[in-house]
Amino acid sequence: MPVNHPTTIILGSEIPALDIPDIVSFMGQMVDSYSAGQPCRQIVNTGFHGLWEAARSAEIQEIYRSADLWIPDGISCKLIANLKGCKEAKRLAGIDFVRAFLETANDKGYKSFFYGGTEETLKQIVVNLDRQYPGHRIVGAFSPPFRPLSSGEEDEIIRMINTAKPDVLWVALGCPKQDIWIYKHKDRLQVPMAAGIGAIFNFLAGTVKRSPEWVARIGAEWLWRLLKEPGRLWRRDLIEGPRFLWHVARELIQEKSGAKPMPKGKA
């Protein structure tokens, strides 16, 4: 994790206050300093959804705690950190850090492998990124079956990724499944880093459009996305979201009163 950055504890998870240059610099260091035999570094990119999953599961919270880089995504992380006294926290969007890294990858010739999503999404990602970042190289893209994989299938996927020798493995299997998958396999992945970026595949493919900047500035990008993808996001935003906010409010009250905090992974 980048050093000398303030952090905030939200429902038991420690979130750093970062900005895009911090993230890109740290990722570049992971690529440039990598040598064969070193462990794969894990990057978590999530907002309230991941925080809520971690609050309810000690296993997921431990996975996130062990990550080499946690990138807080969305307005909720910024607002809660600000309420807890971390004024340095900024609003980050996952697609912004990915785009910024791809700019660096374009200059330095870094290589990417995309794992997850549909075949159609991956094909469009390849077309778009080859055009937008011609100096960046895509060395592989694979859409796994939408079912549990056998150990043999998992082994073959790991071999395929390692043979391609990417500098970064982008994984989109949904939160927290993608982070669990990286954690489970990172000791076998011969890759400098693996990042779980979920729905960002759809932004890269252009199948989902970002909100106008003024919508993002007022913190309503989540509402824009909900209106665009209600079938996928309604439960997360309208049911899990209020539960998450309720527990955050309890935590804030407990901190102000000096009461004992809720046990980790027990929300």
C-alpha positions in Angstrom: 0.0 0.0 0.0 1.3 3.5 -0.8 2.9 4.9 2.4 2.3 8.3 4.0 -1.4 8.4 3.1 -4.0 8.9 5.8 -6.5 6.1 6.2 -10.1 5.7 7.5 -11.7 2.7 9.2 -15.1 2.0 7.7 -16.9 -1.0 9.2 -13.6 -2.6 10.1 -11.9 -2.0 6.7 -9.0 0.4 6.4 -9.4 2.7 3.4 -6.5 4.9 2.2 -7.0 8.5 0.9 -5.5 8.3 -2.6 -5.6 10.2 -5.8 -5.1 9.0 -9.4 -1.3 9.9 -9.7 -0.7 7.9 -6.5 -2.4 4.9 -7.8 -0.8 5.0 -11.3 2.7 5.5 -9.7 2.3 2.6 -7.3 1.0 0.3 -10.1 3.9 1.3 -12.3 6.4 0.5 -9.5 4.8 -3.0 -9.1 5.3 -3.7 -12.8 8.8 -2.2 -13.1 10.1 -3.9 -10.0 8.7 -7.3 -10.7 10.9 -10.3 -11.3 10.2 -14.0 -11.9 9.2 -15.8 -8.7 7.8 -12.8 -6.9 4.2 -13.1 -5.7 1.4 -11.5 -7.6 0.2 -8.3 -6.0 -3.5 -7.9 -5.4 -5.5 -4.7 -6.2 -9.0 -4.2 -4.8 -11.2 -1.6 -6.4 -14.6 -1.3 -4.6 -17.0 1.1 -3.0 -19.8 0.6 -0.5 -20.6 -2.8 -1.9 -17.2 -4.3 -1.1 -17.2 -2.5 2.3 -20.6 -4.0 3.1 -19.5 -7.5 2.0 -16.4 -7.2 4.1 -18.4 -6.1 7.1 -20.6 -9.2 6.9 -17.8 -11.7 6.3 -14.5 -12.0 8.2 -13.1 -14.0 5.3 -13.7 -11.2 2.8 -12.5 -8.6 5.2 -9.2 -10.5 5.6 -8.9 -10.7 1.8 -9.3 -7.0 1.5 -7.0 -6.3 4.4 -4.2 -8.3 2.8 -4.5 -6.5 -0.5 -1.4 -4.6 -1.7 -3.6 -1.7 -2.9 -7.2 -0.8 -2.0 -8.7 1.8 -4.3 -11.9 3.3 -2.8 -14.5 3.7 -5.6 -17.4 6.1 -5.5 -18.8 9.0 -3.5 -19.7 7.0 -0.4 -16.1 6.3 0.6 -15.2 10.0 0.3 -18.2 11.3 2.2 -17.8 8.8 5.0 -14.0 9.4 5.3 -14.7 13.1 5.4 -17.3 12.6 8.2 -14.7 10.6 10.1 -12.2 13.5 9.9 -10.1 12.5 6.8 -10.5 15.6 4.7 -7.9 14.3 2.3 -10.2 11.6 0.9 -11.3 12.3 -2.7 -14.0 10.9 -4.9 -12.4 8.3 -7.1 -14.0 6.3 -10.0 -12.5 3.0 -11.0 -12.7 3.7 -14.7 -10.6 6.9 -14.2 -7.7 5.1 -12.6 -7.8 2.3 -15.2 -7.8 4.9 -18.0 -4.9 6.8 -16.3 -2.9 3.5 -16.0 -3.6 2.7 -19.7 -2.1 6.0 -20.6 1.1 5.0 -18.8 0.9 1.5 -20.4 0.6 3.1 -23.8 3.8 5.0 -23.2 5.7 2.1 -21.6 4.4 -0.8 -23.7 2.8 -2.6 -20.7 0.8 -5.7 -21.4 -2.7 -6.6 -20.2 -4.8 -9.7 -19.9 -8.5 -9.4 -19.4 -10.3 -12.2 -17.6 -14.1 -12.2 -17.1 -17.1 -10.6 -18.8 -18.7 -11.9 -21.9 -17.0 -12.8 -25.2 -18.7 -9.8 -26.9 -17.5 -7.4 -24.2 -14.0 -8.7 -24.5 -13.9 -8.4 -28.3 -15.1 -4.8 -28.0 -12.5 -4.0 -25.3 -9.7 -5.3 -27.6 -11.0 -3.2 -30.5 -11.4 0.0 -28.4 -8.1 -0.2 -26.5 -6.0 -1.2 -29.6 -7.3 2.0 -31.2 -7.1 4.3 -28.1 -3.8 3.0 -26.7 -1.8 1.5 -29.6 1.4 1.3 -27.5 -0.3 -0.8 -24.9 -0.5 -4.5 -25.7 -3.4 -6.9 -25.0 -1.8 -10.4 -24.7 -5.0 -12.3 -23.8 -8.7 -12.1 -23.1 -10.9 -14.9 -21.8 -14.5 -15.2 -20.8 -15.0 -18.1 -18.4 -18.2 -20.2 -18.3 -21.0 -18.8 -16.1 -20.8 -21.8 -13.7 -18.4 -23.2 -11.1 -15.2 -24.3 -12.7 -13.4 -27.6 -12.1 -9.9 -27.6 -10.6 -8.6 -28.7 -14.0 -10.3 -25.8 -15.7 -8.9 -23.4 -13.1 -5.4 -24.9 -13.7 -5.7 -24.4 -17.5 -6.8 -20.8 -17.0 -3.8 -20.1 -14.8 -1.5 -21.7 -17.3 -3.0 -19.6 -20.1 -2.5 -16.3 -18.2 1.0 -17.2 -17.1 2.0 -18.2 -20.7 0.8 -14.8 -22.0 3.1 -13.0 -19.5 0.9 -9.9 -18.9 2.1 -7.0 -16.7 -1.4 -6.7 -15.2 -4.3 -9.1 -15.1 -7.7 -7.3 -15.1 -10.4 -9.5 -13.5 -14.2 -8.9 -13.8 -16.2 -11.6 -12.1 -18.3 -9.3 -9.8 -17.7 -8.2 -6.3 -16.5 -10.0 -4.1 -16.1 -13.0 -6.4 -13.3 -11.4 -8.4 -11.3 -10.5 -5.3 -11.8 -14.0 -3.8 -10.6 -15.5 -7.1 -7.4 -13.4 -7.2 -6.7 -14.1 -3.5 -7.1 -17.8 -4.1 -4.8 -18.0 -7.1 -2.3 -15.1 -6.6 0.5 -17.5 -5.4 0.3 -19.3 -8.7 -0.1 -16.2 -10.9 3.2 -15.2 -12.5 2.0 -11.7 -13.0 3.2 -8.5 -11.3 -0.4 -7.6 -10.2 -4.0 -8.5 -10.6 -6.9 -6.0 -10.2 -10.5 -6.8 -9.7 -12.4 -4.1 -11.6 -15.9 -5.6 -12.2 -18.2 -3.4 -14.3 -15.3 -1.3 -15.6 -15.1 -3.9 -18.4 -18.4 -2.5 -19.7 -17.1 1.0 -19.6 -14.0 0.0 -21.6 -16.1 -1.8 -24.1 -18.5 1.1 -24.4 -21.6 -0.9 -23.6 -22.3 1.2 -20.6 -21.9 5.0 -20.7 -20.6 7.1 -17.9 -22.8 9.8 -16.4 -22.3 13.5 -17.4 -19.5 15.1 -15.3 -22.0 17.4 -13.5 -23.9 14.3 -12.3 -20.6 12.9 -10.9 -19.7 16.2 -9.3 -22.9 16.2 -7.2 -22.3 12.6 -6.2 -25.2 11.1 -8.2 -23.3 8.8 -10.5 -24.7 5.9 -8.6 -28.3 7.0 -9.4 -27.4 7.5 -13.1 -26.1 3.9 -13.2 -29.1 2.6 -11.4 -31.4 4.2 -13.9 -29.3 2.8 -16.8 -29.0 -0.8 -15.3 -32.0 -1.2 -12.9 -32.2 -5.0 -13.3 -28.6 -5.5 -12.2 -28.2 -2.8 -9.5 -31.6 -2.3 -7.9 -31.0 -4.7 -5.0 -27.5 -3.5 -4.3 -28.4 0.2 -4.3 -31.9 0.1 -2.9 -31.7 -2.7 -0.3 -28.0 -3.3 0.5 -27.2 0.4 0.3 -29.5 1.6 3.1 -28.4 -1.3 5.3 -24.8 -0.3 4.7 -25.6 3.4 5.6 -27.4 2.3 8.7 -24.4 0.4 10.0 -22.1 3.3 9.1 -24.4 5.7 11.1 -24.2 3.3 14.1 -20.4 3.2 13.8 -20.2 7.0 13.7 -22.4 7.3 16.8 -20.3 4.7 18.6 -17.1 6.5 17.7 -18.5 9.9 18.9 -19.7 8.3 22.2 -16.6 6.2 22.8 -18.7 3.0 22.7 -17.1 -0.3 21.8 -17.1 -0.8 18.0 -19.0 -3.6 16.3 -16.9 -6.8 16.0 -15.3 -7.1 12.6 -17.1 -9.2 10.0 -20.3 -9.3 12.1 -22.6 -6.6 10.5 
